[in-house]
Amino acid sequence: MGDAPTEKGDASRYVGSPLFVGSDIIDEDFAAIRDILLAGRGFDLDGYKDRCIKRRIAARIRNLNCPSTASYIALLADNDAEQEELIEALTIHVSQFFRNPSTFRVLEESILPDLLRKSRGRSELRIWSVGCAGGEEPYSLALLCDELCTSRDQVSIIGTDISADILKKARTGLYEAHRLVEVPESALVQYFSLEDTKYRLNSHIRSKVRFFRHNILQDRRFSQIDLILCRNMLIYFSRQEQERILRSLAAALVPDGLLVLGRAETMVSDSRELFSCVDPTERIYRKRIDEPSPLDV
Ligand SMILES: C[S@@+](CC[C@H](N)C(=O)[O-])C[C@H]1O[C@@H](n2cnc3c(N)ncnc32)[C@H](O)[C@@H]1O
């Protein structure tokens, strides 16, 4: 470790101490922090891209005015609340309703109508927003479905995220105006009400999305999903983990189910064999229908 350990305790003790001014974390300290989060919260730092994670850990140490990385590690070891705070600091929840509007246009004009047509006669259409942050993405899908569905259609929308805090916010459905800039004026009037300076999504749309805390790197996956949106989350993971995540998303989809990635994301090497590209600009992929192996027949 970088520095001699100090006693354990809460963060306020460090106010007035000489500050940790580093911007990087040495490998041994990183490993110690990783082990604590893995044992305490089941959160594995190894899957994330090293550089940005280390910078954010350093920023957290500076924000707490900890004098050294070692003292921070001692603080973290026995402190569930700080472990949660660190996970919060490491995850970025930037989102917006109808983020990348052209993607939502394709969803509205072709993908969702098509899926709804196919789902008629089956029990329900199943949609999963992975890394859903404050709910902007699954609620955008719920708004589209509200417009497109007939009374006979059954749609189940699930939003999952690793952060318990952001899911709490998602359930309240209360948003600052800048999250809503892509919501058409008519929808703003129809579905939201102004509360002080924020906008509350109405309970009818909120009730259409179920939120669950879920770590995509380790928790049991959902199944029989028709459409998965996994946008602006893969970029935080190493290539190896991206591949593992894409495999598990493929396994969660029905045979010809669809996957939408973020605009800055793409299929990594081996996962290309699992999906064919439907729309290269909007990063929409279709799961390839499994060829039955001779053993399955
Ligand atoms: C930048 S937001 C993307 C929000 C939304 N999908 C969008 O494109 O606007 C990334 C989200 O991924 C979540 N996340 C990070 N690691 C995760 C993990 N291992 N499992 C599930 N969610 C995770 C973060 O908490 C964050 O809310």
The ligand as an SDF file (V2000), in Angstrom:
LIG
                    3D

 27 29  0  0  0  0  0  0  0  0999 V2000
  -24.3700    6.7160  -18.0920 C   0  0  0  0  0  0  0  0  0  0  0  0
  -25.6650    5.8150  -17.3370 S   0  0  0  0  0  0  0  0  0  0  0  0
  -26.6170    5.3380  -18.7500 C   0  0  0  0  0  0  0  0  0  0  0  0
  -28.0910    5.6080  -18.5570 C   0  0  0  0  0  0  0  0  0  0  0  0
  -28.9800    5.2600  -19.7510 C   0  0  0  0  0  0  0  0  0  0  0  0
  -28.8210    3.8980  -20.1690 N   0  0  0  0  0  0  0  0  0  0  0  0
  -28.7030    6.1830  -20.9080 C   0  0  0  0  0  0  0  0  0  0  0  0
  -28.1020    5.7760  -21.9080 O   0  0  0  0  0  0  0  0  0  0  0  0
  -29.0820    7.3670  -20.8210 O   0  0  0  0  0  0  0  0  0  0  0  0
  -24.8390    4.2820  -16.8930 C   0  0  0  0  0  0  0  0  0  0  0  0
  -25.5670    3.5270  -15.7880 C   0  0  0  0  0  0  0  0  0  0  0  0
  -24.9860    2.2280  -15.6700 O   0  0  0  0  0  0  0  0  0  0  0  0
  -25.0320    1.8570  -14.3110 C   0  0  0  0  0  0  0  0  0  0  0  0
  -24.0650    0.7700  -14.0370 N   0  0  0  0  0  0  0  0  0  0  0  0
  -22.7150    0.8600  -13.9110 C   0  0  0  0  0  0  0  0  0  0  0  0
  -22.1960   -0.3500  -13.6180 N   0  0  0  0  0  0  0  0  0  0  0  0
  -23.2530   -1.2240  -13.5720 C   0  0  0  0  0  0  0  0  0  0  0  0
  -23.3750   -2.6160  -13.3220 C   0  0  0  0  0  0  0  0  0  0  0  0
  -22.2820   -3.3730  -13.0470 N   0  0  0  0  0  0  0  0  0  0  0  0
  -24.5990   -3.1950  -13.3720 N   0  0  0  0  0  0  0  0  0  0  0  0
  -25.7070   -2.4380  -13.6350 C   0  0  0  0  0  0  0  0  0  0  0  0
  -25.6620   -1.0980  -13.8660 N   0  0  0  0  0  0  0  0  0  0  0  0
  -24.4510   -0.5060  -13.8400 C   0  0  0  0  0  0  0  0  0  0  0  0
  -24.6940    3.1570  -13.5750 C   0  0  0  0  0  0  0  0  0  0  0  0
  -25.1250    3.1290  -12.2220 O   0  0  0  0  0  0  0  0  0  0  0  0
  -25.4180    4.2080  -14.4300 C   0  0  0  0  0  0  0  0  0  0  0  0
  -26.6820    4.5280  -13.9010 O   0  0  0  0  0  0  0  0  0  0  0  0
  1  2  1  0
  2  3  1  0
  2 10  1  0
  3  4  1  0
  4  5  1  0
  5  6  1  0
  5  7  1  0
  7  8  2  0
  7  9  1  0
 10 11  1  0
 11 12  1  0
 11 26  1  0
 12 13  1  0
 13 14  1  0
 13 24  1  0
 14 15  1  0
 14 23  1  0
 15 16  2  0
 16 17  1  0
 17 18  1  0
 17 23  2  0
 18 19  1  0
 18 20  2  0
 20 21  1  0
 21 22  2  0
 22 23  1  0
 24 25  1  0
 24 26  1  0
 26 27  1  0
M  CHG  2   2   1   9  -1
M  END
$$$$
